[in-house]
Amino acid sequence: MRAHEAGALHADIGQHGPEWLREPADVNDLLPQLWPRTVTRGSDGVLRIAGIPVTELAAEFGTPVFLLDEADLRARAAAYRDAFAAAFDGLAGADVYYAGKSFLSKAVARWIAEEGLRLDVCTGGELAVALAAGIDPALIGFHGNNKSLSELDRAISAGVGRIVLDSFDEIDRLAGLAAERGVRAPVMIRVTVGVEAHTHEYIATAHEDQKFGFSLNRGNTGAPGGAAAEAVRRVLAAPSLRLLGLHSHIGSQIYDAAGFEVSTRRVLELAAQIRAEHGIELPELDLGGGFGIAYTTQDEVFEPIEIATALAKIVEHECAAYGLAVPRVSVEPGRSISGPAACTLYEVGTVKQVELDGGATRKYVSVDGGMSDNIRTALYDASYSCTLASRASAAPPALARVVGKHCESGDIVVRDEFLPADVSPGDLIVVPGTGAYGRAMASNYNHVPRPGVVAVADGTARVIVRAETEDDLLRLDVG
């Protein structure tokens, strides 16, 4: 949603917030679907993650800080691994690629590999992290709509398992590099299927008017399969490229399988056209990902086995309709693995009660982070939840807006949530669901150092991404 940085933020919502938000009977309650699996609240009211009180974590590591539950992330990765193995057993099998763009560090890359997942990267920087972590390059997929010559060359040199082609320029670029090196680069072709997922316009990626992939639209030529079919012809004509299959992705934060049914049908229609025109059946099909997570009480999500079963039925049915052998399928559930596994710990700095039109009021709770560590509320109009984490409270619930410390009226962390009416400076607040695209999209706006990431497991905590300091910022400023 494009909106003025102030105007859209001040709608008259009265005392009760948005329609879906309900005043809790007990403001101290935790909704399990929003939190990492090891999060509990002790009798003292203090939140614990992996058995460690957040008050101790704040004292040791400072705030703001991302707290990543290692056991939770591993369990979610394993659940996808097992679900897709079971659902596609008896077919051609399935691979699960963790989408590194949601959050990537060397430690997380190793955890993902240890749980039997593959890894999807989309820049040279992400590839560098994966290789530094010791990930087998054959298990890495490389995405991106504008991969540079150096990035492609590094991918070829490393032996990346597949490169997802996104433009005719890239086909020529990669074919030339691979020929120079005397190798056949394994590639997939990203197909834009014309399906709009019910999500924010900036994260819906399969409609026609956007930067990713090759369209199936016939366009001015009227040729079946459009640009995607032409991309197939060019790849097959390049001796230095080896076509593995087709790839589609319809967006992020998706809560149902309807879009996948339509997109699969359209991609397999192209696969049938390829067989008719070129006499080959492609061995692989990537259906993308974007499976949603619960950020607030309004969100209900799939379990991995439900997703895997639904996709297996869709693929098998559509392949039968076109008389195609079922290909090996891959998916990319990035956010739904990393997102719920981490939360952000903040300290409250100021509390301000603001009178609105009509006699309503809103409590503004300012924390020591903000849009520099979570841009999604401002960028995507995203909703989050939060809770008082450093003590119990007997105060009644009060509608609050949690905001950051940046010089922007759009600097909102949690737009609407009920917190105890006595929330005060010095209290700790935790926001769940920040494992995906929190640290990954963090910035140094207003010269605020980016928070670190602390992994917690079995009663221990360790830094896996160091918090930045002002010295780090000044080191880059060469004057």
C-alpha positions in Angstrom: 0.0 0.0 0.0 1.5 3.3 -1.0 0.4 6.0 1.4 1.5 9.3 2.9 3.8 8.6 5.8 1.5 10.2 8.3 -2.0 10.3 6.8 -2.8 6.6 6.5 -1.6 5.9 10.0 -4.2 7.9 11.9 -7.5 6.3 11.0 -10.2 6.6 13.6 -10.3 3.0 15.1 -11.9 4.0 18.4 -11.0 2.2 21.5 -11.0 -1.4 20.2 -8.5 -1.4 17.3 -9.1 -3.2 14.0 -12.2 -5.4 13.7 -10.2 -8.7 14.1 -8.4 -7.6 17.3 -10.2 -8.8 20.5 -9.5 -7.6 24.0 -7.9 -10.5 25.9 -9.4 -11.9 29.1 -5.9 -12.0 30.5 -3.3 -9.7 28.9 -0.5 -12.0 30.1 -1.7 -15.0 28.1 0.5 -16.3 25.2 -1.1 -17.7 22.0 1.1 -20.7 21.1 0.7 -20.3 17.3 2.6 -16.9 17.5 5.6 -18.0 19.5 8.7 -20.2 19.2 8.0 -23.6 20.8 10.2 -23.2 23.8 8.7 -19.9 24.9 7.0 -20.0 28.3 6.0 -17.4 31.0 7.1 -18.1 34.5 5.1 -17.6 37.7 7.0 -14.3 38.0 5.5 -13.2 34.7 8.9 -13.2 33.0 9.0 -14.7 29.5 11.5 -17.5 29.0 12.9 -18.9 25.8 14.7 -22.2 25.8 14.5 -21.9 29.6 16.3 -18.6 29.8 14.5 -15.5 31.2 14.5 -12.6 28.8 15.6 -10.4 31.6 18.9 -12.3 31.7 19.2 -12.2 28.0 18.6 -8.4 28.0 21.2 -7.9 30.7 23.8 -10.0 28.8 23.2 -9.0 25.2 21.4 -5.7 25.4 18.4 -4.6 23.5 17.1 -4.6 20.9 18.1 -8.2 20.0 16.8 -11.0 17.9 16.3 -14.2 19.9 16.4 -17.3 17.6 15.1 -20.6 19.0 17.4 -23.2 17.4 15.2 -26.1 18.4 12.1 -24.5 16.9 13.8 -23.7 13.6 15.2 -27.2 13.3 11.9 -28.7 14.1 10.1 -26.6 11.4 12.7 -27.6 8.9 12.4 -31.3 9.8 8.6 -31.1 9.6 8.8 -29.8 6.0 11.4 -32.4 5.1 9.3 -35.3 6.5 6.0 -34.0 5.1 7.2 -33.7 1.6 9.0 -37.0 1.7 5.8 -38.7 2.8 3.5 -36.9 0.4 5.6 -37.5 -2.6 6.6 -41.0 -1.7 5.8 -43.2 -4.7 6.0 -40.3 -7.1 9.3 -38.8 -8.2 10.2 -37.4 -4.8 10.5 -33.9 -3.5 13.2 -31.5 -2.3 12.7 -28.6 0.2 14.8 -25.5 -0.3 15.1 -23.1 2.6 14.8 -19.5 1.2 17.9 -17.8 2.5 16.5 -14.3 1.8 14.2 -14.7 4.8 17.2 -14.9 7.2 20.6 -16.4 6.5 23.7 -16.8 8.6 26.5 -19.4 8.7 24.9 -21.1 11.7 21.4 -21.2 10.2 22.8 -22.5 6.9 24.4 -25.4 8.8 21.3 -26.2 10.7 19.3 -26.3 7.5 21.7 -28.6 5.9 21.9 -30.9 9.0 18.1 -31.2 8.9 18.2 -32.4 5.3 17.1 -29.3 3.4 18.7 -27.5 0.5 19.3 -23.8 0.3 18.1 -21.1 -2.1 20.1 -17.9 -2.5 19.5 -14.9 -4.7 22.7 -12.8 -4.5 26.4 -13.2 -4.4 26.4 -12.2 -0.8 24.0 -15.0 0.2 26.0 -17.4 -1.9 29.2 -16.3 -0.1 27.5 -17.0 3.3 26.4 -20.5 2.1 29.8 -21.4 0.9 31.5 -20.0 4.0 29.2 -22.3 6.0 30.5 -25.3 4.2 27.2 -26.1 2.3 27.6 -28.5 -0.5 27.2 -26.3 -3.6 25.2 -29.1 -5.4 22.5 -28.5 -2.8 22.3 -24.7 -3.6 19.9 -23.0 -6.0 20.7 -19.5 -7.2 17.8 -17.1 -7.9 17.7 -13.4 -8.9 16.4 -11.2 -11.7 19.7 -9.4 -12.3 22.6 -11.7 -11.5 25.9 -10.1 -12.5 28.6 -11.7 -14.5 30.7 -12.1 -11.4 27.9 -13.7 -9.5 27.1 -16.2 -12.3 30.8 -16.9 -12.7 31.1 -17.7 -9.0 28.1 -19.9 -9.1 29.5 -21.9 -12.0 33.0 -22.1 -10.4 31.5 -23.3 -7.1 29.3 -26.0 -8.8 25.9 -24.6 -7.7 23.2 -27.3 -8.3 20.9 -25.1 -10.3 20.7 -21.5 -11.6 17.2 -20.2 -12.1 17.1 -18.1 -15.3 15.1 -14.9 -15.3 15.7 -13.1 -18.6 17.0 -13.5 -22.1 20.0 -11.4 -21.3 20.8 -13.9 -18.5 20.5 -16.9 -20.8 23.1 -15.4 -23.1 25.3 -14.3 -20.2 25.3 -17.7 -18.5 25.7 -19.6 -21.8 28.8 -17.6 -22.7 30.4 -18.0 -19.2 29.7 -21.7 -19.1 31.1 -22.2 -22.6 34.3 -20.4 -21.6 34.7 -22.7 -18.7 33.9 -25.8 -20.7 31.0 -26.8 -18.5 27.2 -27.4 -18.8 25.5 -25.2 -16.3 22.3 -26.8 -14.8 19.4 -24.3 -15.1 15.7 -23.9 -14.5 13.5 -21.3 -16.2 11.3 -19.1 -14.0 7.8 -18.9 -15.5 5.4 -16.0 -14.7 2.1 -17.8 -14.6 -0.3 -14.9 -14.3 -1.7 -15.9 -10.9 -2.1 -13.2 -8.3 -1.8 -14.6 -4.8 -4.0 -12.9 -2.2 -1.1 -11.0 -0.5 0.4 -7.6 -0.6 1.2 -6.2 -4.0 4.9 -6.0 -3.3 5.2 -9.7 -2.4 2.8 -11.1 -5.1 5.3 -12.3 -7.7 3.4 -14.1 -10.5 1.1 -11.5 -12.0 2.2 -10.2 -15.4 3.3 -6.6 -14.6 6.4 -7.3 -12.5 10.1 -7.9 -12.9 10.4 -11.7 -12.4 10.5 -14.5 -14.9 9.3 -15.3 -18.4 5.6 -14.7 -19.1 3.3 -17.4 -20.6 1.3 -14.6 -22.2 1.3 -14.8 -26.0 1.9 -11.1 -26.3 2.2 -9.5 -29.8 3.6 -12.7 -31.4 0.6 -14.9 -30.6 3.0 -17.8 -30.1 1.9 -20.4 -27.5 3.8 -20.3 -24.3 4.9 -16.7 -24.9 8.3 -15.6 -23.6 8.7 -18.7 -21.5 8.5 -21.0 -24.5 11.0 -18.9 -26.3 13.3 -19.1 -23.3 13.1 -22.9 -23.4 14.1 -22.8 -27.1 17.1 -20.7 -26.4 18.3 -22.8 -23.5 17.9 -26.0 -25.5 19.9 -24.4 -28.3 22.8 -23.6 -26.0 25.2 -26.5 -25.7 26.6 -25.1 -22.5 23.3 -25.1 -20.6 21.4 -28.1 -19.2 17.7 -27.6 -18.7 16.5 -29.2 -15.5 12.9 -27.9 -15.4 10.5 -25.1 -14.8 10.1 -22.9 -11.8 7.2 -20.7 -10.7 6.5 -18.6 -7.6 3.2 -16.9 -6.9 4.1 -14.8 -3.9 4.6 -14.8 -0.1 2.4 -15.1 3.0 -0.1 -17.4 1.2 -2.7 -19.2 3.3 -4.4 -21.6 0.8 -3.6 -23.9 -2.1 -5.9 -22.5 -4.7 -3.2 -20.4 -6.4 -0.9 -23.3 -6.6 -3.5 -25.4 -8.4 -3.8 -22.8 -11.1 -0.1 -22.1 -11.4 0.8 -25.8 -11.5 -1.7 -26.3 -14.3 -0.3 -23.5 -16.4 3.3 -24.6 -15.9 2.5 -28.2 -16.8 0.7 -27.0 -19.9 4.0 -25.4 -20.9 5.8 -28.7 -20.1 3.4 -30.6 -22.4 4.1 -28.0 -25.1 7.8 -28.6 -24.6 7.3 -32.3 -25.0 5.3 -31.8 -28.2 7.8 -29.3 -29.7 11.1 -30.7 -28.5 10.4 -34.4 -27.6 11.6 -34.2 -24.0 10.0 -34.3 -20.6 11.6 -32.1 -18.0 12.6 -34.0 -14.9 12.0 -31.2 -12.3 9.3 -28.8 -11.3 9.7 -26.0 -8.6 6.4 -24.7 -7.2 8.0 -21.9 -5.2 6.8 -21.3 -1.7 5.6 -18.3 0.2 3.6 -20.4 2.8 2.2 -18.0 5.4 2.8 -17.8 9.1 0.7 -16.4 12.0 1.7 -12.9 12.9 -1.5 -12.1 14.9 -4.7 -13.7 16.1 -6.3 -13.2 12.7 -3.9 -15.6 11.0 -4.6 -19.4 10.6 -1.9 -21.4 8.8 -1.3 -24.8 7.2 0.7 -27.5 8.8 3.5 -28.8 6.5 1.8 -32.1 6.0 -1.4 -30.3 4.8 0.6 -28.2 2.3 2.6 -31.2 1.1 -0.4 -33.4 0.6 -2.4 -30.8 -1.2 0.5 -30.0 -3.6 1.2 -33.7 -4.3 -2.5 -34.2 -5.2 -2.4 -31.2 -7.5 0.8 -32.2 -9.3 -0.3 -35.8 -9.8 -3.7 -34.8 -11.1 -2.4 -32.2 -13.5 0.3 -34.5 -14.8 -2.3 -37.1 -15.5 -4.4 -34.6 -17.3 -1.5 -33.8 -19.7 -0.2 -37.3 -19.9 3.1 -36.3 -18.3 5.3 -38.3 -16.0 5.3 -36.7 -12.5 8.6 -34.7 -12.2 10.7 -34.4 -9.0 9.1 -31.4 -7.2 10.8 -28.8 -5.1 9.4 -26.1 -2.8 10.8 -23.1 -1.0 9.3 -22.5 2.5 11.6 -19.8 3.8 9.4 -17.6 6.0 7.4 -20.5 7.5 10.6 -22.0 8.8 12.5 -18.9 10.0 9.6 -16.5 10.8 8.1 -18.1 13.9 11.4 -19.3 15.2 12.6 -15.9 16.3 11.3 -12.9 18.2 12.6 -9.4 19.0 13.3 -8.2 22.5 13.0 -4.4 23.1 13.1 -2.1 26.1 10.4 0.5 26.6 11.8 4.0 26.7 8.7 6.3 26.9 4.9 5.9 27.1 2.6 8.6 25.9 -1.3 8.7 26.0 -2.7 10.5 23.0 -6.3 11.8 22.7 -7.9 11.1 19.4 -11.1 12.5 17.8 -14.4 11.4 19.4 -12.9 11.0 22.8 -10.8 7.9 22.0 -7.3 7.6 23.2 -4.2 5.6 22.1 -1.2 4.6 24.2 2.1 5.1 22.3 4.8 2.8 23.7 8.2 3.7 22.3 10.9 1.1 22.2 14.7 1.2 21.5 14.4 -0.3 18.0 12.0 0.3 15.2 11.9 0.4 11.5 15.6 -0.2 11.2 15.2 -3.7 12.6 11.7 -4.4 11.3 10.6 -2.4 8.2 7.7 -4.7 7.3 5.0 -2.7 9.2 5.9 0.4 7.3 6.7 -1.3 3.9 3.9 -3.9 3.7 1.4 -2.6 6.2 2.1 -5.8 8.1 0.5 -6.6 11.5 2.4 -7.9 14.5 1.6 -8.9 18.1 3.6 -8.3 21.2 3.6 -8.9 25.0 5.0 -7.5 28.2 7.9 -9.9 28.9 9.7 -8.7 32.1 7.0 -9.0 34.7 3.4 -10.0 35.3 0.7 -7.3 35.4 -2.7 -7.2 37.1 -3.6 -4.0 35.2 -6.4 -4.1 32.6 -5.7 -4.4 28.9 -5.1 -1.1 27.1 -5.0 -0.6 23.3 -1.4 0.3 22.5 0.7 1.2 19.4 4.4 0.1 19.8 6.6 2.5 17.9 10.3 2.9 17.3 12.9 5.6 18.0 13.3 6.8 14.4 12.5 10.2 13.0 9.5 9.0 11.0 5.8 8.9 11.9 5.6 5.7 9.9 8.1 4.1 12.4 5.6 1.6 13.8 6.6 -1.9 15.1 3.1 -3.1 16.2 0.2 -1.1 14.9 -2.4 -2.3 17.4 -2.2 -4.6 20.4 -3.5 -4.8 23.9 -0.8 -4.4 26.6 -1.2 -3.9 30.3 -2.4 -0.4 31.1 0.6 0.0 33.5 3.3 -0.6 30.8 6.1 1.7 31.8 9.6 2.8 30.8 12.2 0.1 31.6 9.7 -2.7 30.8 10.7 -5.4 28.3 8.5 -6.1 25.3 8.8 -9.1 23.0 7.5 -9.1 19.4 7.0 -12.7 17.9 7.3 -13.7 14.3 10.3 -11.6 13.4 12.7 -14.4 12.3 11.9 -13.7 8.6 12.8 -10.4 7.0 13.6 -8.7 10.3 17.4 -8.9 10.5 17.5 -9.7 6.8 16.0 -6.3 5.8 17.5 -4.3 8.7 19.1 -1.0 7.9 21.2 1.7 9.6 18.6 4.4 9.2 19.3 7.3 11.5 22.7 5.7 11.9 21.3 3.1 14.3 23.5 0.0 14.5 21.7 -3.2 13.5 20.8 -5.6 16.4 22.6 -8.9 16.8 21.1 -12.4 16.6 21.4 -14.6 19.7 20.6 -18.3 19.3 19.1 -20.0 22.3 18.9 -23.8 22.9 18.7 -26.1 25.9 19.3 -23.3 28.5 22.2 -21.7 26.7 22.6 -18.6 24.6 25.2 -17.6 22.1 25.7 -14.9 19.5 25.5 -16.1 15.9 25.4 -12.6 14.3 27.2 -9.9 16.3 25.3 -6.6 17.0 26.8 -3.7 15.2 28.4 -0.8 17.1 28.9 2.8 16.3 32.5 2.0 15.6 31.3 -0.4 12.8 29.4 2.5 11.2 32.3 4.9 11.5 34.8 2.4 10.1 32.9 2.5 6.8 32.8 6.3 6.7 36.2 7.1 5.2 35.7 10.8 5.3 
